[in-house]
Amino acid sequence: LMSALRNAINAYAADGAEPDAVLARVGRLVDVARDGRFATVLCGTIDLPTGQVVIANAGHPPPLLITAERCEAIPTVVGPPVGVGHHYTPVQVTMPGGATLLAYTDGLIERRGEPISAGLARLCAAAEGGGPLEEVLDGIFAALIPSGPHDDTAAVGIRWHG
Amino acid sequence: MNRDGAAAAAVEVDHGAAQTVVAVRGEIDLGNIGLLEAAVEPLLGRLGRHVIIFDLSELHFMDSSAIAVLLRVAASGQTVRLRHPTPVIREVLAVTGLSDVLQVET
């Protein structure tokens, strides 16, 4: 399912659709009532020269904006997972120079016995402090998944230089 | 709370005349989702619109596999309500964008 959705997302995005429209269209390919399946998706476009990022969110944990001074969840408008609903609202953020955008799957922050907000706080604590992006990502996995990554944990970091 | 070992849960189904109450207690994840699936499977094929209430007042963790079960039941044409979800479960519903999709009884 994931590779099928990823191909469809790439195709719609290449066709020029905005992130919210991409998610609405992808939502026609999977239906929890018919297939018993759904997916959470963060879909975004990046304008490299300006650092402007437009993000639409289908039931996914919020991406983080990390700078030397702070780590905060980007306040996306959370719509239903793909396969459950069709309406999404994009948000726009401008990435400051040197900032890192971090997206990740729920497996990274969900832990039995604690709320998601506690997992988010642990993620921010592990992500702060700077250093090369590869080292930051390694540090995040070492801190949050000490037993080694599962196949349902993934993270993507994008850093702006300058 | 059982942080390291397998998740422990109990699922109890109470068939009433007007509605079916499925009480889910403990913690549900991929490792023990079969408990919940087995409990709701007989409810999925029923004809007509029934009211199914998931009592989540003693559920303290659920992952996306449990969400998938709730969505499948809701998508089967039955009326699904979530009764008294704990704050942890409310947070999961909000983060997953389901607060407006699954009806919550407070």
Chai-1 contact restraints between the chains, C-beta under 6 A:
chainA,res_idxA,chainB,res_idxB,connection_type,confidence,min_distance_angstrom,max_distance_angstrom,comment,restraint_id
A,V32,B,L71,contact,1.0,0.0,6.0,A-B,restraint_1
A,V32,B,A75,contact,1.0,0.0,6.0,A-B,restraint_2
A,A33,B,A75,contact,1.0,0.0,6.0,A-B,restraint_3
A,G36,B,R72,contact,1.0,0.0,6.0,A-B,restraint_4
A,G59,B,T96,contact,1.0,0.0,6.0,A-B,restraint_5
A,G59,B,G97,contact,1.0,0.0,6.0,A-B,restraint_6
A,P61,B,V95,contact,1.0,0.0,6.0,A-B,restraint_7
A,V78,B,G97,contact,1.0,0.0,6.0,A-B,restraint_8
A,G79,B,G97,contact,1.0,0.0,6.0,A-B,restraint_9
A,P80,B,G97,contact,1.0,0.0,6.0,A-B,restraint_10
A,P80,B,V101,contact,1.0,0.0,6.0,A-B,restraint_11
A,V84,B,V101,contact,1.0,0.0,6.0,A-B,restraint_12
A,R112,B,E27,contact,1.0,0.0,6.0,A-B,restraint_13
A,R112,B,F61,contact,1.0,0.0,6.0,A-B,restraint_14
A,G113,B,M1,contact,1.0,0.0,6.0,A-B,restraint_15
A,G113,B,R3,contact,1.0,0.0,6.0,A-B,restraint_16
A,P115,B,V88,contact,1.0,0.0,6.0,A-B,restraint_17
A,P115,B,E91,contact,1.0,0.0,6.0,A-B,restraint_18
A,I116,B,E91,contact,1.0,0.0,6.0,A-B,restraint_19
A,I116,B,V95,contact,1.0,0.0,6.0,A-B,restraint_20
